[in-house]
Amino acid sequence: MSAVSRRSFIEAAALLGSVSSIFPGILYVKALEADEITLDVIKSAEKLAGLAFSDEDRELMLEGLKGRLEDYQALRDLKLPNHVIPSLVFDPQIGGKDAPRLEGKPPLEWQPDAIVRTASDEDLAFMPVAELSAMLKSRQVTSVYLTELSLSRLKRYGPILECVITLTEERARRQARAADAELDAGHYRGPLHGIPWGAKDLLAVQGYPTTWGAMPYKEQRIDQDAEVVQRLDEAGAVLVAKLTLGALAMGDVWYGGKTKNPWNLDRGSSGSSAGPGAAVAAGLVGFAIGSETLGSIVSPSTRNGVTGLRPTFGRVSRVGAMTLSWSMDKLGPMCRSAECCALIFSAIHGHDSNDPTTVTTPFSWPAGRDVRDLRVGFLADEFENDRDTAVLQVFRRAGIDLKPVSFPNIDSSPILLMLGVEAAAAFDHLTLSGEDDLLVRQSRGAWPDAFRKARLTPAVEYVNASRARTLLMKAMNDLFAAIDVLVMPSFGNAGLRVTNLTGHPSVTLPNHFSTVDDSPVAARRNPASFTIVGGLYEDEAALSLATFYQSRTQFHLERPPIE
C-alpha cells in the first residue's frame, strides 16, 4: 500500500462504500489512487464478496454506486451515539414461542429463613444473598457493616485481581445508611435490601466514569443511571464498585491490565464479565451484574466457579448499558448460587418503555413446581467425561427422567456475522477515526480487526443471516416442545452459539475443581461448570433445576485461595 497511511486507508475504504448492499467494500490501492469508484474498482471489490458480474452489469452499477457516497457520508455526519437503537428490533418470539403476558411485576413470594449469626467477617464475605438478607432483616448485621466489609475487601484484593475500575464509596455509604434507617423503621424492601453489589462497567452510573473497559472511554461520564441500576436502587441494594470488563466486552484484558482468576492467579478470569466473576468468587461483593452477547456470563462464571444467569432475551432492560449487539445483548446476575440469581432477577426483570425488546412475564420464587415433573433433556453425545456424567447421576438418583436430545442440524456459525456487523456499527466511529488504535488488544480477532472485517459484510448477507436465524429459532422451538430444560456441558458444543442467537435463558454453575499441577499454592484449582438451558421465558424452570442440583452438592460453596 506504499505511501498510504493506515488512517487514510480506512477513511478511503469507508468513503468508497464499504457498507454497500451489493458488495462489501473497496480496499485496493487502485481505488485509493483513483479516489473514485471505477469499473476496475468494482471488479476488484467483487472478489471480496465472492461475486462475479459481467462488464455490462458493472456499467449499469457504476453511476448508482457513485451516488451512494453522499448517502453514506450523510449517515456518518449524524455521528450516532452508542445508545441509539436501530428501527428493527429482534424478537425471539418469531420462533413460535409467545411470551406469557402479565400486567405489572408480580410480588416476590420469598421470605428469608431465620438464621442466627455465628459468622466471622470471612464467612460474611462469602455468604449467599439469602442468608445475608435474613441477618439484615433480623438486624443481626447492618448494611453499613456489610458495605464497609465489602469496600475493605475490594481495596485489599482488587489490586491483586485487577477486577475493580471505580469504587463508588460515597454513593455506597449513603445508600447503606439509608438502608439501615429503613430496616430500623420496619420498612423491608425485599431480599436485596442492604446487600452490597458490583456493576460491570458497561452500566452507566451517574456521577462516576463508565469506561467500557476501553482506553478511548477511560474518562467517559454518562449522565444517567442504567435502568438495571435504578431497579436495584429501588430494591435497596448498595452499589459498591464498578467492575472490570474486557475492552468493549471482549475477553478479560482492559485498559488497566488483565483481570485474574482468584482460584488461580496464573490465569485470567475470562470475559467479558471478568470483574463480576472475580469479585463474586473472591467474596468482594454479595452479587454482581454482568452481560452476555456470546458467552460473557457463561465463560467467567465457569472460570471463576460462580453461578451466572443469562436471562431470556428481552426480560431485562439494557437502557444505560453499552451496546455491542442490539439483537443479542443480555444483562444478568452472577452470584454464589442459583437461588441468589433468582432473587436478583426478580428485582430487575420486566418491561421498560425505553427498551422496545423488553416484556413483563410471570416469575415467582420459590418456584412452585416439583423439579421431578420437569421434562429434562440432555445432550447425550456431549457427556463423555466423569465430571459431566456425575451431573446426570445427581438428577437420576433423584428420580428425574433424562431424555437424550440434540441441537437442530442448522449451522449457527455463519449466522454470527450478525454480531460482527452490529458491533462494527455500534463502534463505527472508532474505525473511521482510527481511535481503535487506542485499544490494548490489536491482534487478529480482537475488536479493531473484527470491526474492519465486519464493515466488508454485504447488507444482503446480513439480512439472509437473519432469515437463517429465524429457521434456527423455529427449530429450537420444536426441540423445546418436547422438553422444559436442557442440561449440557458449558463448552465444546454448539449450545453457546445457538442459545445466544435464539435468546434462550441459561444458568451456568460449577460442578468440578481440578488441581493445578506444580502450583506453589496447594489450594489453587481450576473450576469447571455445566449449563442448564430453559425454554424461552422459562428462566424459572432452569433456576429451579439448578437450585435442586446445588441443594445436593457443595461446589458453589467452595472458596478460592485468592492470594
C-alpha positions as CSV (number, residue, x, y, z in Angstrom):
1,M,0.0,0.0,0.0
2,S,3.2,2.1,-0.2
3,A,2.6,5.7,0.9
4,V,-1.0,5.4,2.0
5,S,-1.3,5.7,5.8
6,R,-3.4,3.4,7.8
7,R,-5.9,6.1,8.7
8,S,-6.2,7.4,5.1
9,F,-6.6,3.8,4.0
10,I,-9.6,3.3,6.4
11,E,-11.1,6.6,5.5
12,A,-10.9,5.9,1.8
13,A,-12.2,2.4,2.2
14,A,-15.2,3.8,4.3
15,L,-15.8,6.6,1.8
16,L,-15.9,4.2,-1.1
17,G,-18.9,2.2,0.0
18,S,-17.8,-0.4,2.5
19,V,-21.4,-0.9,3.6
20,S,-22.8,-1.3,0.1
21,S,-25.7,-3.7,-0.1
22,I,-24.2,-5.1,-3.3
23,F,-20.6,-5.8,-2.3
24,P,-18.6,-5.2,0.8
25,G,-16.0,-2.5,0.1
26,I,-13.2,-1.0,-1.7
27,L,-9.8,-1.9,-0.3
28,Y,-7.5,-1.9,-3.3
29,V,-4.7,0.6,-3.9
30,K,-6.1,1.4,-7.3
31,A,-9.3,2.8,-5.7
32,L,-7.2,4.8,-3.3
33,E,-5.1,6.3,-6.1
34,A,-8.1,7.0,-8.3
35,D,-10.1,8.5,-5.4
36,E,-13.2,7.4,-7.2
37,I,-15.3,4.3,-8.0
38,T,-14.3,2.9,-11.4
39,L,-15.2,-0.3,-13.3
40,D,-11.9,-1.8,-12.3
41,V,-12.6,-0.9,-8.6
42,I,-16.0,-2.7,-8.8
43,K,-14.4,-5.7,-10.4
44,S,-11.7,-5.9,-7.6
45,A,-14.4,-5.5,-4.9
46,E,-16.4,-8.4,-6.2
47,K,-13.7,-10.8,-5.2
48,L,-14.2,-9.9,-1.5
49,A,-17.9,-10.6,-1.7
50,G,-17.5,-13.9,-3.7
51,L,-19.4,-12.4,-6.7
52,A,-18.8,-12.1,-10.4
53,F,-20.6,-9.6,-12.5
54,S,-20.4,-9.0,-16.3
55,D,-19.0,-5.9,-17.9
56,E,-22.5,-4.8,-18.7
57,D,-23.6,-5.3,-15.1
58,R,-20.7,-3.1,-13.9
59,E,-21.6,-0.3,-16.4
60,L,-25.2,-0.3,-15.0
61,M,-24.0,-0.2,-11.4
62,L,-21.3,2.5,-11.7
63,E,-23.4,5.7,-11.5
64,G,-25.6,4.3,-8.8
65,L,-22.7,3.4,-6.6
66,K,-21.1,6.8,-7.1
67,G,-24.4,8.3,-5.9
68,R,-24.4,6.3,-2.7
69,L,-21.3,8.0,-1.4
70,E,-23.3,11.1,-0.4
71,D,-25.8,8.9,1.4
72,Y,-23.0,7.1,3.3
73,Q,-21.4,10.4,4.3
74,A,-24.8,11.9,5.4
75,L,-25.2,8.9,7.7
76,R,-21.7,9.3,9.2
77,D,-22.3,13.0,9.7
78,L,-25.1,12.1,12.1
79,K,-22.4,10.8,14.5
80,L,-24.8,8.3,16.0
81,P,-24.0,7.7,19.7
82,N,-23.8,4.1,21.0
83,H,-27.2,4.2,22.8
84,V,-29.3,4.9,19.7
85,I,-31.2,1.8,18.7
86,P,-32.0,0.6,15.2
87,S,-35.6,0.8,14.0
88,L,-35.6,-3.0,13.5
89,V,-36.0,-5.0,16.8
90,F,-35.1,-8.6,17.4
91,D,-37.9,-10.7,18.8
92,P,-37.3,-14.3,20.0
93,Q,-41.0,-15.0,19.7
94,I,-40.6,-15.2,16.0
95,G,-39.5,-18.8,16.5
96,G,-43.1,-19.7,17.6
97,K,-43.0,-19.3,21.4
98,D,-45.2,-16.4,22.7
99,A,-44.1,-14.6,25.8
100,P,-46.7,-15.1,28.7
101,R,-48.1,-11.6,29.3
102,L,-48.5,-10.0,32.7
103,E,-49.6,-6.5,33.6
104,G,-47.0,-5.1,36.1
105,K,-44.5,-7.2,38.0
106,P,-45.8,-9.8,40.5
107,P,-44.7,-9.5,44.1
108,L,-41.9,-11.8,45.3
109,E,-43.3,-14.6,47.5
110,W,-39.9,-15.4,49.0
111,Q,-39.2,-14.9,52.7
112,P,-35.8,-15.4,54.4
113,D,-35.4,-18.3,56.8
114,A,-34.5,-17.4,60.4
115,I,-30.7,-17.5,60.9
116,V,-28.5,-16.8,63.9
117,R,-25.3,-15.0,63.2
118,T,-22.3,-17.1,64.2
119,A,-20.3,-15.9,61.2
120,S,-16.8,-14.3,61.0
121,D,-16.2,-11.5,58.6
122,E,-14.7,-14.0,56.2
123,D,-17.9,-16.1,56.4
124,L,-20.0,-13.0,55.9
125,A,-18.0,-12.2,52.7
126,F,-18.8,-15.5,51.1
127,M,-22.4,-15.8,52.4
128,P,-25.2,-16.2,49.9
129,V,-27.6,-13.3,49.4
130,A,-30.5,-15.2,51.1
131,E,-28.6,-15.7,54.3
132,L,-27.3,-12.1,54.4
133,S,-30.8,-10.9,53.8
134,A,-32.1,-12.9,56.8
135,M,-29.5,-11.4,59.1
136,L,-30.1,-7.9,57.8
137,K,-33.9,-8.2,58.3
138,S,-33.4,-9.5,61.8
139,R,-30.8,-6.7,62.4
140,Q,-28.0,-9.1,63.4
141,V,-25.9,-7.2,61.0
142,T,-26.2,-3.8,59.4
143,S,-25.9,-2.7,55.8
144,V,-23.2,-0.2,56.8
145,Y,-21.2,-3.1,58.3
146,L,-21.5,-5.2,55.2
147,T,-20.7,-2.3,53.0
148,E,-17.6,-1.4,54.8
149,L,-16.5,-5.0,54.8
150,S,-17.1,-5.1,51.0
151,L,-15.2,-1.9,50.4
152,S,-12.3,-3.1,52.6
153,R,-12.0,-6.4,50.6
154,L,-12.3,-4.5,47.3
155,K,-9.4,-2.3,48.3
156,R,-7.4,-5.3,49.6
157,Y,-7.9,-7.8,46.8
158,G,-9.0,-5.5,43.9
159,P,-5.4,-4.6,43.0
160,I,-4.3,-8.3,43.1
161,L,-7.1,-9.4,40.9
162,E,-7.3,-6.2,38.8
163,C,-11.1,-6.5,38.9
164,V,-12.1,-3.0,40.0
165,I,-12.3,0.1,37.9
166,T,-14.0,2.5,40.2
167,L,-15.1,2.3,43.8
168,T,-18.4,4.1,44.4
169,E,-17.7,4.8,48.1
170,E,-19.7,7.9,48.6
171,R,-22.8,6.5,46.9
172,A,-22.4,3.2,48.7
173,R,-22.1,4.7,52.2
174,R,-25.1,7.0,51.6
175,Q,-27.2,4.0,50.4
176,A,-26.1,1.8,53.3
177,R,-27.1,4.4,55.9
178,A,-30.5,4.8,54.2
179,A,-31.0,1.0,54.0
180,D,-30.3,0.7,57.7
181,A,-32.6,3.6,58.6
182,E,-35.4,1.9,56.7
183,L,-34.8,-1.5,58.2
184,D,-34.7,0.0,61.7
185,A,-38.1,1.6,60.9
186,G,-39.5,-1.7,59.9
187,H,-39.5,-1.0,56.1
188,Y,-38.2,-4.1,54.4
189,R,-37.8,-3.7,50.6
190,G,-37.0,-7.4,50.0
191,P,-34.1,-9.8,49.8
192,L,-31.6,-7.3,48.3
193,H,-32.2,-4.6,50.9
194,G,-28.8,-3.5,52.2
195,I,-26.8,-6.1,50.1
196,P,-23.5,-4.7,48.6
197,W,-23.2,-5.4,44.8
198,G,-20.9,-4.6,41.9
199,A,-21.7,-3.5,38.4
200,K,-19.9,-4.5,35.2
201,D,-18.5,-1.1,34.0
202,L,-20.7,-1.0,30.9
203,L,-23.6,0.1,33.1
204,A,-24.0,3.9,33.4
205,V,-23.9,5.3,37.0
206,Q,-24.5,9.0,37.4
207,G,-21.5,10.8,38.9
208,Y,-18.9,8.1,38.1
209,P,-16.9,7.1,35.0
210,T,-18.4,4.5,32.7
211,T,-15.3,3.3,30.9
212,W,-16.5,0.2,29.0
213,G,-13.0,-1.2,29.9
214,A,-11.5,0.6,26.9
215,M,-8.9,3.4,26.7
216,P,-10.9,5.6,24.3
217,Y,-13.6,5.8,27.0
218,K,-11.5,6.0,30.1
219,E,-12.8,9.4,31.1
220,Q,-16.4,8.9,29.8
221,R,-19.2,10.0,32.1
222,I,-22.8,9.3,31.3
223,D,-25.4,11.5,33.0
224,Q,-27.8,8.8,33.9
225,D,-28.2,5.6,35.9
226,A,-28.8,2.5,33.8
227,E,-32.3,1.0,34.2
228,V,-31.0,-2.1,36.0
229,V,-29.1,0.2,38.4
230,Q,-32.3,2.1,39.1
231,R,-34.2,-1.1,39.8
232,L,-31.6,-2.4,42.2
233,D,-31.6,1.0,43.9
234,E,-35.4,0.6,44.4
235,A,-34.8,-2.9,45.8
236,G,-32.4,-1.4,48.4
237,A,-29.2,-2.9,47.1
238,V,-26.0,-1.0,47.7
239,L,-23.6,-0.4,44.8
240,V,-20.0,-0.5,46.0
241,A,-18.0,-0.8,42.8
242,K,-17.8,-0.7,39.0
243,L,-16.0,-3.8,38.0
244,T,-13.8,-4.6,35.0
245,L,-14.7,-6.0,31.7
246,G,-12.6,-6.9,28.7
247,A,-12.4,-3.8,26.5
248,L,-15.8,-3.2,24.8
249,A,-17.0,-6.6,26.2
250,M,-14.4,-9.0,24.8
251,G,-12.1,-11.1,27.0
252,D,-10.6,-10.1,30.3
253,V,-8.0,-7.6,29.1
254,W,-9.0,-4.0,29.8
255,Y,-7.0,-0.7,29.7
256,G,-5.6,-1.3,33.2
257,G,-4.4,-4.8,32.8
258,K,-5.8,-8.4,32.8
259,T,-8.3,-9.4,35.4
260,K,-7.1,-12.5,37.3
261,N,-8.9,-15.6,38.4
262,P,-8.9,-15.8,42.2
263,W,-8.7,-19.6,42.1
264,N,-5.5,-19.5,40.1
265,L,-3.7,-16.2,39.7
266,D,-1.8,-17.5,36.8
267,R,-5.0,-17.5,34.7
268,G,-7.2,-14.7,33.6
269,S,-10.8,-14.6,34.8
270,S,-12.2,-14.9,31.3
271,G,-14.7,-12.5,30.0
272,S,-16.1,-10.2,29.2
273,S,-17.8,-10.1,32.7
274,A,-14.3,-10.6,34.1
275,G,-14.6,-8.3,37.1
276,P,-18.0,-9.6,38.2
277,G,-16.8,-13.2,38.0
278,A,-13.6,-12.5,40.0
279,A,-15.2,-10.2,42.6
280,V,-18.1,-12.6,43.4
281,A,-15.7,-15.6,43.6
282,A,-13.4,-13.7,45.9
283,G,-16.1,-12.6,48.3
284,L,-15.7,-8.9,47.5
285,V,-19.4,-8.3,46.7
286,G,-22.7,-10.0,47.5
287,F,-23.5,-10.3,43.8
288,A,-22.8,-8.6,40.5
289,I,-24.5,-7.8,37.3
290,G,-22.8,-9.0,34.1
291,S,-23.7,-9.0,30.5
292,E,-23.6,-11.6,27.7
293,T,-23.7,-11.4,24.0
294,L,-21.8,-14.6,23.2
295,G,-20.5,-16.2,26.4
296,S,-19.7,-13.2,28.6
297,I,-21.6,-14.6,31.6
298,V,-21.2,-18.3,30.9
299,S,-17.4,-18.1,30.4
300,P,-16.4,-16.1,33.5
301,S,-18.9,-18.0,35.7
302,T,-17.1,-21.1,34.6
303,R,-13.6,-19.8,35.1
304,N,-14.3,-18.3,38.5
305,G,-16.6,-21.0,39.9
306,V,-19.7,-18.9,40.4
307,T,-23.3,-19.2,39.3
308,G,-24.5,-17.0,36.4
309,L,-27.9,-16.4,34.9
310,R,-28.3,-15.3,31.3
311,P,-32.0,-14.4,31.2
312,T,-34.3,-14.8,28.2
313,F,-33.6,-12.1,25.7
314,G,-35.9,-9.1,26.4
315,R,-36.6,-9.9,30.1
316,V,-34.1,-7.3,31.5
317,S,-33.8,-3.8,30.2
318,R,-30.5,-2.7,28.6
319,V,-31.1,1.0,28.8
320,G,-28.0,2.7,30.1
321,A,-25.8,-0.3,29.2
322,M,-23.1,-0.2,26.4
323,T,-24.4,-1.7,23.2
324,L,-22.5,-4.3,21.4
325,S,-25.2,-6.1,19.5
326,W,-28.8,-4.9,19.6
327,S,-30.1,-8.3,18.8
328,M,-28.0,-10.4,21.2
329,D,-27.1,-8.3,24.3
330,K,-28.4,-9.6,27.6
331,L,-27.9,-8.5,31.3
332,G,-27.9,-10.9,34.1
333,P,-26.7,-11.7,37.7
334,M,-23.6,-13.5,38.8
335,C,-23.8,-14.9,42.3
336,R,-22.9,-17.6,44.7
337,S,-26.0,-19.7,43.9
338,A,-28.9,-20.2,41.6
339,E,-31.2,-19.0,44.3
340,C,-29.3,-15.8,44.6
341,C,-29.7,-15.3,40.8
342,A,-33.4,-15.8,41.1
343,L,-33.8,-13.2,43.9
344,I,-31.8,-10.6,41.9
345,F,-33.6,-11.5,38.6
346,S,-36.9,-10.9,40.4
347,A,-35.8,-7.3,41.1
348,I,-34.5,-6.4,37.7
349,H,-36.8,-8.1,35.1
350,G,-39.8,-6.5,33.4
351,H,-40.8,-4.2,30.6
352,D,-39.1,-0.9,30.1
353,S,-40.7,1.6,27.7
354,N,-37.3,2.8,26.7
355,D,-36.2,-0.7,25.6
356,P,-38.7,-2.0,23.0
357,T,-37.3,-5.5,23.2
358,T,-38.5,-5.9,26.9
359,V,-41.5,-7.8,28.1
360,T,-43.0,-8.4,31.5
361,T,-43.8,-12.1,32.0
362,P,-44.7,-14.1,35.2
363,F,-41.8,-15.0,37.5
364,S,-42.3,-16.3,41.0
365,W,-39.8,-17.6,43.6
366,P,-39.5,-20.0,45.1
367,A,-40.9,-21.9,42.1
368,G,-44.0,-23.8,42.8
369,R,-43.3,-26.9,40.6
370,D,-41.6,-30.0,41.7
371,V,-38.4,-30.4,39.6
372,R,-39.2,-34.1,39.2
373,D,-42.1,-33.0,37.0
374,L,-39.7,-31.2,34.6
375,R,-39.1,-32.7,31.3
376,V,-35.3,-32.7,31.3
377,G,-33.3,-33.2,28.1
378,F,-29.5,-33.6,27.9
379,L,-27.0,-33.6,25.0
380,A,-26.3,-37.3,25.0
381,D,-23.3,-37.2,22.7
382,E,-21.6,-34.5,24.8
383,F,-21.5,-36.1,28.2
384,E,-18.3,-38.1,28.0
385,N,-16.1,-37.2,30.9
386,D,-16.6,-38.2,34.5
387,R,-17.4,-34.8,35.9
388,D,-20.2,-34.2,33.4
389,T,-21.7,-37.7,33.7
390,A,-21.7,-37.2,37.5
391,V,-24.1,-34.3,37.0
392,L,-26.6,-36.6,35.3
393,Q,-26.3,-39.1,38.1
394,V,-27.4,-36.4,40.6
395,F,-30.6,-35.9,38.7
396,R,-31.1,-39.7,38.0
397,R,-30.7,-40.6,41.7
398,A,-33.5,-38.1,42.5
399,G,-35.8,-39.9,40.1
400,I,-35.6,-37.3,37.3
401,D,-36.0,-38.9,33.9
402,L,-33.5,-37.6,31.4
403,K,-34.3,-37.5,27.7
404,P,-31.4,-37.6,25.1
405,V,-31.7,-34.8,22.6
406,S,-29.5,-33.0,20.1
407,F,-29.4,-29.5,18.6
408,P,-31.1,-28.7,15.3
409,N,-29.0,-29.6,12.2
410,I,-28.5,-26.0,11.3
411,D,-25.0,-24.5,11.2
412,S,-25.2,-21.5,13.5
413,S,-21.6,-20.2,12.8
414,P,-22.4,-18.2,9.7
415,I,-25.3,-16.5,11.5
416,L,-22.9,-14.9,13.9
417,L,-21.8,-12.5,11.2
418,M,-24.8,-10.5,12.5
419,L,-23.0,-9.9,15.8
420,G,-19.9,-8.7,14.0
421,V,-21.8,-6.3,11.8
422,E,-23.9,-4.9,14.7
423,A,-20.7,-4.4,16.8
424,A,-19.0,-2.7,13.9
425,A,-21.9,-0.3,13.6
426,A,-22.1,0.3,17.3
427,F,-18.4,1.4,17.3
428,D,-18.2,2.7,13.7
429,H,-16.6,6.0,14.8
430,L,-13.6,4.1,16.3
431,T,-12.8,2.6,12.9
432,L,-13.4,5.7,10.9
433,S,-11.4,7.9,13.3
434,G,-8.5,5.5,13.9
435,E,-9.1,5.6,17.6
436,D,-9.4,1.8,17.6
437,D,-5.6,2.0,17.8
438,L,-6.0,3.0,21.4
439,L,-7.4,-0.4,22.4
440,V,-4.9,-2.6,24.2
441,R,-5.5,-5.7,22.1
442,Q,-4.6,-5.3,18.4
443,S,-4.2,-9.0,17.5
444,R,-6.1,-10.9,14.8
445,G,-9.7,-11.4,16.0
446,A,-9.5,-8.5,18.5
447,W,-12.1,-5.7,18.1
448,P,-10.1,-3.4,15.8
449,D,-9.6,-6.3,13.4
450,A,-13.2,-7.6,13.8
451,F,-14.7,-4.2,13.2
452,R,-12.8,-3.7,10.0
453,K,-13.7,-7.1,8.7
454,A,-17.3,-6.7,9.6
455,R,-17.6,-3.5,7.5
456,L,-17.0,-5.7,4.5
457,T,-20.1,-7.7,5.0
458,P,-22.8,-7.2,2.3
459,A,-26.1,-6.0,3.7
460,V,-27.8,-8.7,1.7
461,E,-25.8,-11.4,3.6
462,Y,-26.7,-9.7,6.9
463,V,-30.4,-10.0,6.1
464,N,-30.1,-13.6,4.9
465,A,-28.2,-14.4,8.1
466,S,-31.2,-13.0,10.0
467,R,-33.5,-15.2,8.0
468,A,-31.4,-18.3,8.7
469,R,-31.6,-17.2,12.4
470,T,-35.4,-17.5,12.1
471,L,-35.1,-21.1,10.9
472,L,-32.9,-21.8,13.9
473,M,-35.4,-20.2,16.3
474,K,-38.2,-22.3,14.9
475,A,-36.1,-25.5,15.1
476,M,-35.3,-24.7,18.8
477,N,-39.0,-24.1,19.5
478,D,-39.7,-27.6,18.1
479,L,-36.9,-29.0,20.3
480,F,-38.4,-27.4,23.4
481,A,-41.9,-28.6,22.6
482,A,-40.7,-32.0,24.0
483,I,-38.6,-30.7,27.0
484,D,-38.7,-28.0,29.6
485,V,-35.0,-27.6,30.2
486,L,-31.8,-28.9,28.6
487,V,-28.6,-29.9,30.5
488,M,-25.3,-29.6,28.6
489,P,-21.6,-29.0,29.1
490,S,-21.0,-25.3,29.0
491,F,-18.4,-25.6,26.2
492,G,-17.4,-28.0,23.4
493,N,-20.7,-28.0,21.7
494,A,-22.9,-25.6,19.6
495,G,-25.0,-24.7,22.7
496,L,-23.4,-21.3,23.4
497,R,-23.8,-20.1,19.9
498,V,-27.3,-21.5,19.3
499,T,-28.9,-20.3,22.6
500,N,-27.4,-16.8,22.4
501,L,-28.8,-16.5,18.8
502,T,-32.2,-17.7,19.8
503,G,-32.5,-15.8,23.1
504,H,-32.9,-18.8,25.4
505,P,-32.1,-18.4,29.1
506,S,-29.3,-20.4,30.8
507,V,-27.9,-21.0,34.2
508,T,-24.2,-21.9,34.5
509,L,-23.0,-23.4,37.7
510,P,-19.8,-25.1,39.0
511,N,-19.5,-28.9,39.0
512,H,-15.8,-29.6,39.4
513,F,-12.5,-28.3,40.6
514,S,-9.3,-29.7,39.2
515,T,-5.9,-29.4,40.8
516,V,-3.2,-27.2,39.3
517,D,-0.1,-29.2,38.6
518,D,3.2,-27.9,40.0
519,S,1.4,-25.0,41.7
520,P,3.3,-23.4,44.6
521,V,0.0,-22.9,46.3
522,A,-1.6,-26.2,47.0
523,A,-5.1,-24.7,47.3
524,R,-5.1,-23.4,43.7
525,R,-7.6,-25.2,41.5
526,N,-9.4,-24.7,38.1
527,P,-13.2,-24.7,38.2
528,A,-15.4,-26.3,35.6
529,S,-19.1,-25.9,35.0
530,F,-22.2,-27.2,33.3
531,T,-25.2,-25.2,31.9
532,I,-28.9,-25.6,32.2
533,V,-30.9,-24.0,29.4
534,G,-34.6,-23.2,29.8
535,G,-37.2,-22.7,27.2
536,L,-38.0,-19.1,26.2
537,Y,-39.4,-17.2,29.2
538,E,-38.8,-20.3,31.3
539,D,-36.0,-18.9,33.3
540,E,-37.7,-20.1,36.5
541,A,-37.5,-23.7,35.3
542,A,-33.8,-23.5,34.7
543,L,-33.2,-21.8,38.0
544,S,-35.3,-24.4,39.8
545,L,-33.3,-27.3,38.4
546,A,-30.0,-25.5,39.2
547,T,-31.1,-24.8,42.8
548,F,-32.1,-28.5,43.1
549,Y,-28.6,-29.6,41.9
550,Q,-26.9,-27.2,44.4
551,S,-29.1,-28.4,47.2
552,R,-27.4,-31.8,46.7
553,T,-23.8,-30.7,46.0
554,Q,-21.3,-28.3,47.6
555,F,-19.4,-26.9,44.6
556,H,-21.0,-23.5,44.8
557,L,-19.9,-23.1,48.4
558,E,-16.1,-23.6,47.7
559,R,-13.8,-20.6,48.4
560,P,-10.7,-19.7,46.4
561,P,-7.3,-19.1,48.0
562,I,-7.0,-15.6,46.2
563,E,-3.5,-14.8,47.4
